[in-house]
Amino acid sequence: QVQLVESGGGSVQAGGSLRLSCEASGGTYSTYRSYCMAWFRQPPGKSREFVSASDSSGRTRYGDSVKGRFTASRDNAENNLFLQMNTLKPEDTAVYFCAADLRSRMCRSYEPGEYAYWGQGTQVTVSS
C-alpha cells in the first residue's frame, strides 16, 4: 500500500515562507526517487492545480504562478519530497497535495488525473 503523507502546512503572513514535506512509504517501490513526484494545490472553491513535478534525474518543472518563489527538492533518503515556499502571497492559500506517478522515471504529465497516488493534503493559509 503506497502512502504519501504531507506535513509542514500552516498560517503565515504575506511575504513569509513555509516548507512542506512529503514522506513516501509502502508498496513495492524501495525508492521513490526513481519516479516522478509532484506537488499540486487546491485553492478554496477551485480545482486542483499543478505546482511542481520532479523526475528521477532531479529535473523539476514549476507552474507559472510559483516560478522563482517555490523550490522542490528530494532528500538523500530518497523517499521524501520537499517544497520550499518563499515570498508567499494570499493567492497561494490552498490545500497542498503530494502526488506520485510510479509508472515512469520521467514526469509525463502535469495533470492531476495522471497521478495515481496522493497524500491527504496539508493546509497553507497566507494572510495579507
C-alpha positions in Angstrom: 0.0 0.0 0.0 1.7 3.2 -1.2 1.3 6.0 1.3 2.2 9.7 0.9 2.0 11.9 4.0 2.4 15.7 3.8 3.3 17.9 6.7 4.5 21.5 7.3 1.4 23.5 6.4 0.2 26.4 8.5 -0.6 30.0 8.5 1.8 32.8 7.5 1.6 36.4 6.6 2.2 37.5 3.0 5.9 37.6 2.2 6.7 34.8 4.6 7.9 31.3 4.0 6.9 27.7 4.7 8.5 24.3 3.9 6.3 21.4 3.1 7.4 17.8 3.4 6.0 14.6 1.8 7.1 11.2 3.1 6.5 8.2 0.8 6.3 4.7 2.0 4.9 1.3 1.4 4.2 -0.5 -1.9 6.7 -2.5 -3.8 8.9 0.5 -4.6 12.0 0.7 -2.5 12.8 4.2 -3.5 10.5 6.8 -4.8 13.4 8.9 -6.1 13.3 6.7 -9.2 9.9 8.0 -10.1 8.1 11.2 -10.8 6.8 13.0 -7.7 4.8 16.2 -7.7 3.1 18.9 -5.7 -0.5 20.1 -6.5 -2.7 22.5 -4.7 -6.4 23.2 -4.5 -7.4 26.8 -3.6 -10.8 27.3 -1.9 -13.6 26.7 -4.4 -11.3 25.9 -7.2 -10.0 22.8 -8.9 -6.7 21.2 -8.2 -3.7 22.9 -9.9 -0.2 22.0 -10.8 2.7 23.3 -8.6 5.8 21.3 -9.4 7.0 17.9 -10.7 10.4 16.3 -10.2 11.6 13.4 -12.2 14.2 10.8 -11.3 17.1 12.9 -12.5 16.1 15.7 -10.3 14.8 18.0 -13.0 11.8 20.0 -11.8 9.1 21.8 -13.7 7.1 24.5 -12.0 3.7 26.0 -12.5 3.8 29.6 -13.8 2.3 31.1 -10.7 5.1 29.7 -8.4 8.2 30.0 -10.6 11.0 31.9 -8.9 9.3 31.6 -5.4 8.9 27.8 -4.8 11.7 25.2 -4.9 11.1 21.4 -4.8 13.7 19.0 -3.7 14.3 15.5 -2.6 16.5 14.2 0.3 19.2 11.7 0.4 17.0 9.0 1.8 15.1 9.3 -1.5 11.8 8.8 0.0 11.0 12.4 0.9 9.9 15.3 -1.3 10.0 18.9 -0.1 8.6 22.2 -1.2 10.2 25.4 0.0 7.8 28.2 -0.5 9.1 31.8 -0.3 7.5 35.2 -0.8 4.1 33.7 -0.2 1.1 35.5 -1.4 -2.6 35.4 -0.3 -3.4 33.6 -3.6 -1.1 30.8 -2.5 -3.7 29.8 0.1 -4.7 26.2 -0.7 -4.6 22.6 0.4 -1.3 21.3 -0.9 -1.0 17.7 -2.0 1.9 15.4 -2.7 1.4 13.0 -5.6 3.4 10.2 -7.3 3.4 8.7 -10.7 5.2 5.4 -10.3 4.9 4.4 -14.0 7.9 6.3 -15.2 11.2 7.9 -14.2 10.2 11.0 -16.3 7.3 13.2 -15.4 4.9 12.6 -18.3 2.1 14.8 -17.3 1.2 17.8 -15.1 -2.5 17.0 -14.9 -3.7 15.7 -11.6 -5.7 12.8 -13.2 -2.4 11.2 -14.3 -1.1 10.7 -10.8 -2.4 7.6 -9.1 -1.1 8.2 -5.6 -2.0 11.1 -3.4 -1.4 12.3 0.2 -4.2 13.6 2.3 -3.1 17.2 1.9 -1.9 20.0 4.2 -3.5 23.4 4.5 -1.5 26.6 3.7 -3.1 29.9 4.6 -1.4 33.2 3.7 -2.9 36.4 5.1 -2.4 39.8 3.7 
